[in-house]
Amino acid sequence: MNGPPYPRLRGADLARLAIVGPRSRPVRATLSILGIAIGVAAIVAVLGITRSSQADLLARIDRLGTNLLTVADAQSLTGERVQLPTTAAVTIARADGVRHVAPTADLPGVQVYRTDRIPIYRSNGIAARACDAALMSALEGQLASGVFFNAATARYPVTVLGHEAAQRLGIARPEATTRIFISGHWFVVVGVLRPFELAPEIDHSALIGFPIAAEYFTYDHHPNRIYVRTDTERTEAVVDLLAPAANPEHPETVAVSRPSDALAARLAVVDATTSLLLGLGAVALLVGGIGIANLMVISVLERRGEIGLRRALGAARRHVAGQFLAESVVLAILGGGVGLVLGVGVTVTVARVQGWSALLPAVAVWGGLVAAIAIGALAGVYPAARAARLAPTDALRSV
Amino acid sequence: MTDPVLQLTRVGKTYPGTPPVPSLHDIDLTIHSGELVAITGPSGSGKTTLLNIAAGLDRPTDGEVRIAGYAVRRLSDRRLSGLRAYHLGVVFQQFFLIDHLSAVDNVAAGLLYRAVPPSERRRAANEALERVGLAHRAEHRANRLSGGERQRVAVARAIVGHPSVVLADEPTGNLDGETGAALLCLLRELNDRGIAIVVITHDAQVSAAMNRHVALRDGRIVHDDGRAP
């Protein structure tokens, strides 16, 4: 004789038993899942917002193009500033893979004012910069209003304002009579540019033609910043060609950079804050797990009578343990579900406010839920073991 | 005579502690199917300990217990749970119903640990409720029932699995005289249909309603009118 059959509990019945506790004390169950909910919401929202903003940044980089390079003068090994040769733009244009070249030159000491009545020290931080019409094609620039100067008008005192410069000077749309005062000379404003994301220094400038710069100011035909637009697929190769092309004798005194790299760098910066916030979410999850464990321990104490009854009805230790473990997991899943909804809500709201399209990485959703379930299971182990250890006679006596 | 459903041979129980607390000595008790037995005795005479051992909820320190033919000593905790699930029904003084479940669901819980499918459980539970005269209250929540009704639900839960024996610990202890008497009638009726019932009580009236009387005092049987001469 082997003995009586083992008691058995159906899986579906175990699931039903798992909601006995939460159903009989809903308020307490709700409070106990808050920690898990907040933790999962934090993790989902952080990952969702990060992904959405990164996607937006990538889209911007894509739109702006990664094929813009700048060539600027730099210091030599001995520390003195070495000017770019006057012929730099021409020699760069001959390099393979270069599509557009636009030289510009700072005009040091030249100040820009709205009128001649403005005190000389209130220059508003606007720089004057000499350039030609090639700038528009190299930067793929667009005018907010007016026109850009051409080879003919560049000889006259006319200027095109960068976006930020126009705002600081209070010029929304130039009219035929709109003039500004640049270091002792009146210039007619013929156009205002849209912002350049990859060349913010242009936004702060009043642009004038090379001939007039040479005539009025100290322009010596040396450019100090040249914008180069390349064939996209050859950009990498062109980067190496530019310094020798600009200054064959001293290529080491030429600084070549790629403005879109600065934007790309921001993709990496995001990670530091992300891990901090994820850490906070993990702490909330942990505290949530402790909250559930706490609730379950109390629940085991309160429901000794029920435990005794179930043992009397034939439940084995494993069935009692399973019931409390399952209840703990159910609470965690509820918390995880609420957290998921909150996290998605926050992500969508933030994305909408920022004008991004909301993206949610699958790993955030599944990771959050799996973490919640794992923590619920962990939180349930000790209470479940206590419930299972309880002797049926003790459990029944205590009520 | 038929095989005994419950057989205790020289059973002793001593609770551990300093000093150890002896509770039962040399209990010899055999109960056959179809019997209706009252075990009486004053408080502290060991009645509840005897019930716990007979219900497979506790193990004796000495002697041998056979429930439905199985020797308890040789069973693992899990097998012993199986024995309770398949062969025993227990009724408690405090009913132990799950308040937010309906009467029929409480009764169906008696079959929960046998992995009986839910529909089958409900069918058996409704049948058991009918036998205790509560078919009309089947869908009412347990905490909406009166004390007498609650104890009837508990009895229905004990008999739903057709156990070899039903053990009842002071089943009328929380009931007034009239509902207590009605419950005794119910137990007699169930016994008439062949279920062995053992009632533990200190109430002389309850004891009088049973066919066989066993008296305990200080952990020993001092009277048993069913013992073979």
HADDOCK unambig.tbl for C-alpha pairs under 7 A between the chains (distance, minus, plus):
assign (segid A and resid 3 and name CA) (segid B and resid 70 and name CA) 6.28 0.50 0.50
assign (segid A and resid 3 and name CA) (segid B and resid 75 and name CA) 6.88 0.50 0.50
assign (segid A and resid 3 and name CA) (segid B and resid 79 and name CA) 6.74 0.50 0.50
assign (segid A and resid 4 and name CA) (segid B and resid 79 and name CA) 6.11 0.50 0.50
assign (segid A and resid 4 and name CA) (segid B and resid 82 and name CA) 6.02 0.50 0.50
assign (segid A and resid 4 and name CA) (segid B and resid 83 and name CA) 5.56 0.50 0.50
assign (segid A and resid 5 and name CA) (segid B and resid 79 and name CA) 6.63 0.50 0.50
assign (segid A and resid 5 and name CA) (segid B and resid 82 and name CA) 5.62 0.50 0.50
assign (segid A and resid 6 and name CA) (segid B and resid 78 and name CA) 6.39 0.50 0.50
assign (segid A and resid 6 and name CA) (segid B and resid 79 and name CA) 5.39 0.50 0.50
assign (segid A and resid 6 and name CA) (segid B and resid 82 and name CA) 4.67 0.50 0.50
assign (segid A and resid 7 and name CA) (segid B and resid 81 and name CA) 6.35 0.50 0.50
assign (segid A and resid 7 and name CA) (segid B and resid 82 and name CA) 4.36 0.50 0.50
assign (segid A and resid 7 and name CA) (segid B and resid 85 and name CA) 6.31 0.50 0.50
assign (segid A and resid 7 and name CA) (segid B and resid 113 and name CA) 5.35 0.50 0.50
assign (segid A and resid 7 and name CA) (segid B and resid 114 and name CA) 5.52 0.50 0.50
assign (segid A and resid 8 and name CA) (segid B and resid 113 and name CA) 5.02 0.50 0.50
assign (segid A and resid 8 and name CA) (segid B and resid 114 and name CA) 5.11 0.50 0.50
assign (segid A and resid 8 and name CA) (segid B and resid 115 and name CA) 5.20 0.50 0.50
assign (segid A and resid 9 and name CA) (segid B and resid 112 and name CA) 6.48 0.50 0.50
assign (segid A and resid 9 and name CA) (segid B and resid 113 and name CA) 4.99 0.50 0.50
assign (segid A and resid 9 and name CA) (segid B and resid 114 and name CA) 6.49 0.50 0.50
assign (segid A and resid 9 and name CA) (segid B and resid 115 and name CA) 4.96 0.50 0.50
assign (segid A and resid 10 and name CA) (segid B and resid 115 and name CA) 5.27 0.50 0.50
assign (segid A and resid 24 and name CA) (segid B and resid 100 and name CA) 6.92 0.50 0.50
assign (segid A and resid 309 and name CA) (segid B and resid 96 and name CA) 6.63 0.50 0.50
assign (segid A and resid 311 and name CA) (segid B and resid 81 and name CA) 6.97 0.50 0.50
assign (segid A and resid 312 and name CA) (segid B and resid 57 and name CA) 6.73 0.50 0.50
assign (segid A and resid 312 and name CA) (segid B and resid 84 and name CA) 6.38 0.50 0.50
assign (segid A and resid 313 and name CA) (segid B and resid 84 and name CA) 6.19 0.50 0.50
assign (segid A and resid 313 and name CA) (segid B and resid 85 and name CA) 5.45 0.50 0.50
assign (segid A and resid 313 and name CA) (segid B and resid 110 and name CA) 5.90 0.50 0.50
assign (segid A and resid 314 and name CA) (segid B and resid 81 and name CA) 4.63 0.50 0.50
assign (segid A and resid 314 and name CA) (segid B and resid 82 and name CA) 5.70 0.50 0.50
assign (segid A and resid 314 and name CA) (segid B and resid 84 and name CA) 4.73 0.50 0.50
assign (segid A and resid 314 and name CA) (segid B and resid 85 and name CA) 3.81 0.50 0.50
assign (segid A and resid 314 and name CA) (segid B and resid 113 and name CA) 5.87 0.50 0.50
assign (segid A and resid 315 and name CA) (segid B and resid 81 and name CA) 5.92 0.50 0.50
assign (segid A and resid 315 and name CA) (segid B and resid 113 and name CA) 5.78 0.50 0.50
assign (segid A and resid 316 and name CA) (segid B and resid 78 and name CA) 5.38 0.50 0.50
assign (segid A and resid 316 and name CA) (segid B and resid 81 and name CA) 5.27 0.50 0.50
assign (segid A and resid 392 and name CA) (segid B and resid 57 and name CA) 5.99 0.50 0.50
assign (segid A and resid 393 and name CA) (segid B and resid 52 and name CA) 6.93 0.50 0.50
assign (segid A and resid 393 and name CA) (segid B and resid 57 and name CA) 6.21 0.50 0.50
assign (segid A and resid 393 and name CA) (segid B and resid 58 and name CA) 6.75 0.50 0.50
